[in-house]
Amino acid sequence: MTLSLIAALAEDRVIGSAAGGVPWDHPRDRAHFRARTASRWLLVGRSTYGEMEGWFGERVPIVLSRSRGLRLQHASHRLAGSVPAALSLARTNGVGELIVCGGAAVYEAAMPHADRLLLTRLGLRAEVAEPVRFPRFDTARGWRLVHAEGWPGEDGSAPARLEIYERMPHSALAPEPLPG
């Protein structure tokens, strides 16, 4: 099973504000996100789940939360206490790809398990109080860019670039230098 992280990042890896929500509207990225997640299983945090209320439709969210008393919006929605538990739940249900949609703590927890990153790099600076950032990842060690596509700014939106990375197999990684 593949674990993919999908996110739109402004400069400095900003994905939103601690107060919640995304401080931009980028129609091309929104269309990409909706198409890429259609009929898929998604892994989201409790706050992101609340922000996306009523939006899931045919998507099946797994909410990452330690709170067993969390009230879910629909009977098909699931709850998991950890990323490995979410992966196990998805695998048990025959899911081929689980897509992580945020927030920042969920991205951070999922990064060690991730196989693919689907990142929209927005050509804008997000001026927000308490910015929330996508976790750092090393493109020199461990991740390989497999697709890049530029999107010109349209209808007043900023230009953007879709980048897809795949985790390199361990055998493809350069050996660690010996100490001393």
C-alpha positions as CSV (number, residue, x, y, z in Angstrom):
1,M,0.0,0.0,0.0
2,T,1.2,3.5,-0.8
3,L,1.1,6.4,1.7
4,S,1.0,9.8,-0.1
5,L,1.1,13.3,1.4
6,I,-0.7,16.0,-0.5
7,A,-0.2,19.7,0.3
8,A,-0.1,23.2,-1.1
9,L,2.9,25.1,0.2
10,A,3.5,28.9,0.1
11,E,7.1,30.2,0.5
12,D,8.9,28.9,3.6
13,R,6.8,25.7,3.5
14,V,3.7,27.5,5.0
15,I,0.6,25.4,4.7
16,G,-1.7,27.5,6.9
17,S,-2.2,29.3,10.2
18,A,-2.4,27.9,13.7
19,A,-5.8,29.6,13.8
20,G,-7.0,27.2,11.1
21,G,-7.8,27.4,7.5
22,V,-5.7,28.1,4.4
23,P,-4.9,31.8,3.7
24,W,-5.3,31.5,-0.1
25,D,-7.6,30.3,-2.8
26,H,-5.8,28.7,-5.7
27,P,-8.3,27.3,-8.2
28,R,-5.8,25.1,-10.1
29,D,-4.5,23.5,-6.9
30,R,-8.1,23.1,-5.5
31,A,-9.1,21.2,-8.8
32,H,-5.9,19.1,-8.5
33,F,-6.6,18.2,-4.9
34,R,-10.2,17.3,-5.6
35,A,-9.3,15.2,-8.6
36,R,-6.4,13.4,-6.8
37,T,-8.4,12.6,-3.7
38,A,-11.7,11.6,-5.4
39,S,-13.0,8.3,-4.2
40,R,-9.9,7.8,-2.0
41,W,-9.2,7.1,1.6
42,L,-7.8,10.2,3.4
43,L,-5.8,10.6,6.6
44,V,-6.6,13.8,8.4
45,G,-6.2,15.3,11.8
46,R,-9.0,16.3,14.1
47,S,-8.9,20.0,13.3
48,T,-8.6,19.4,9.5
49,Y,-11.5,17.0,9.7
50,G,-13.7,19.7,11.3
51,E,-12.6,22.3,8.8
52,M,-13.6,19.9,5.9
53,E,-17.0,19.0,7.4
54,G,-19.5,18.2,4.7
55,W,-16.9,18.1,2.0
56,F,-15.8,14.4,2.0
57,G,-18.6,13.0,-0.2
58,E,-17.3,9.7,-1.7
59,R,-14.0,10.1,0.1
60,V,-13.4,8.0,3.3
61,P,-11.5,9.9,6.0
62,I,-9.6,8.3,8.8
63,V,-9.3,10.8,11.6
64,L,-6.0,10.6,13.5
65,S,-6.9,11.2,17.1
66,R,-6.3,9.7,20.5
67,S,-9.8,10.7,21.6
68,R,-12.0,7.6,21.3
69,G,-15.0,9.8,22.0
70,L,-14.6,12.0,18.9
71,R,-18.0,12.3,17.1
72,L,-17.6,11.4,13.4
73,Q,-19.8,13.1,10.7
74,H,-20.8,9.8,9.0
75,A,-20.9,6.1,9.7
76,S,-18.3,5.4,6.9
77,H,-15.7,7.7,8.5
78,R,-13.1,6.0,10.6
79,L,-10.9,6.8,13.6
80,A,-7.3,5.7,14.3
81,G,-5.0,6.5,17.2
82,S,-1.7,6.4,15.2
83,V,-0.4,6.4,11.7
84,P,0.5,2.6,11.8
85,A,-3.1,2.0,13.0
86,A,-4.5,4.1,10.1
87,L,-2.3,2.2,7.6
88,S,-3.5,-1.1,9.1
89,L,-7.1,-0.1,8.9
90,A,-6.7,1.0,5.2
91,R,-4.8,-2.1,4.3
92,T,-7.5,-4.3,6.0
93,N,-10.1,-2.6,3.8
94,G,-8.2,-3.2,0.6
95,V,-7.1,0.4,0.1
96,G,-4.2,0.8,-2.4
97,E,-3.3,4.3,-1.4
98,L,-4.0,6.4,1.7
99,I,-3.6,10.1,1.2
100,V,-2.6,12.4,4.1
101,C,-4.3,15.8,3.8
102,G,-3.1,17.5,7.0
103,G,-2.7,19.2,9.4
104,A,1.0,19.8,10.2
105,A,1.2,17.3,13.1
106,V,-0.3,14.6,10.9
107,Y,2.1,15.3,8.1
108,E,5.0,15.1,10.6
109,A,3.8,11.8,12.0
110,A,3.2,10.3,8.6
111,M,6.4,11.5,6.9
112,P,8.5,8.5,8.1
113,H,6.0,6.1,6.6
114,A,5.4,8.1,3.3
115,D,6.1,6.7,-0.1
116,R,5.1,9.8,-2.2
117,L,4.8,13.6,-1.8
118,L,2.3,15.5,-4.0
119,L,3.3,19.1,-3.4
120,T,1.9,22.3,-5.0
121,R,4.6,25.0,-4.6
122,L,2.6,28.3,-4.6
123,G,4.5,31.4,-5.8
124,L,3.3,33.5,-3.0
125,R,4.2,34.6,0.5
126,A,1.6,33.7,3.1
127,E,1.4,36.5,5.6
128,V,-0.3,34.8,8.6
129,A,0.1,35.0,12.3
130,E,1.4,31.8,13.7
131,P,2.3,30.1,10.4
132,V,2.1,26.3,10.3
133,R,4.6,24.6,8.0
134,F,5.0,21.4,6.1
135,P,7.8,19.2,7.6
136,R,11.2,19.4,6.0
137,F,12.3,16.5,3.8
138,D,15.7,16.0,2.2
139,T,15.7,15.8,-1.6
140,A,19.4,15.0,-1.6
141,R,18.9,11.9,0.5
142,G,15.8,9.8,0.4
143,W,13.5,11.6,-2.0
144,R,13.5,11.8,-5.8
145,L,11.6,14.3,-8.0
146,V,9.7,12.2,-10.5
147,H,7.3,14.8,-12.0
148,A,7.2,18.6,-12.1
149,E,4.6,20.8,-13.9
150,G,4.4,24.5,-13.9
151,W,1.0,26.2,-13.6
152,P,0.9,29.9,-14.7
153,G,-1.2,32.2,-12.6
154,E,-4.8,32.4,-13.8
155,D,-7.7,34.6,-12.7
156,G,-5.5,36.5,-10.3
157,S,-4.0,33.4,-8.6
158,A,-0.3,33.1,-8.1
159,P,1.8,30.9,-10.4
160,A,2.5,27.4,-9.0
161,R,4.5,24.3,-9.6
162,L,3.2,20.8,-9.0
163,E,6.1,18.5,-7.7
164,I,5.8,14.8,-7.1
165,Y,8.5,13.0,-5.2
166,E,8.9,9.3,-4.5
167,R,10.9,7.9,-1.7
168,M,14.1,6.2,-3.0
169,P,14.6,2.6,-2.1
170,H,17.1,2.2,0.8
171,S,19.6,0.6,-1.6
172,A,19.6,3.7,-3.7
173,L,20.7,5.9,-0.8
174,A,24.3,7.0,-0.6
175,P,26.2,5.3,2.3
176,E,26.7,7.4,5.5
177,P,30.2,8.7,5.8
178,L,32.3,7.0,8.4
179,P,33.0,9.0,11.5
180,G,36.5,10.4,12.1
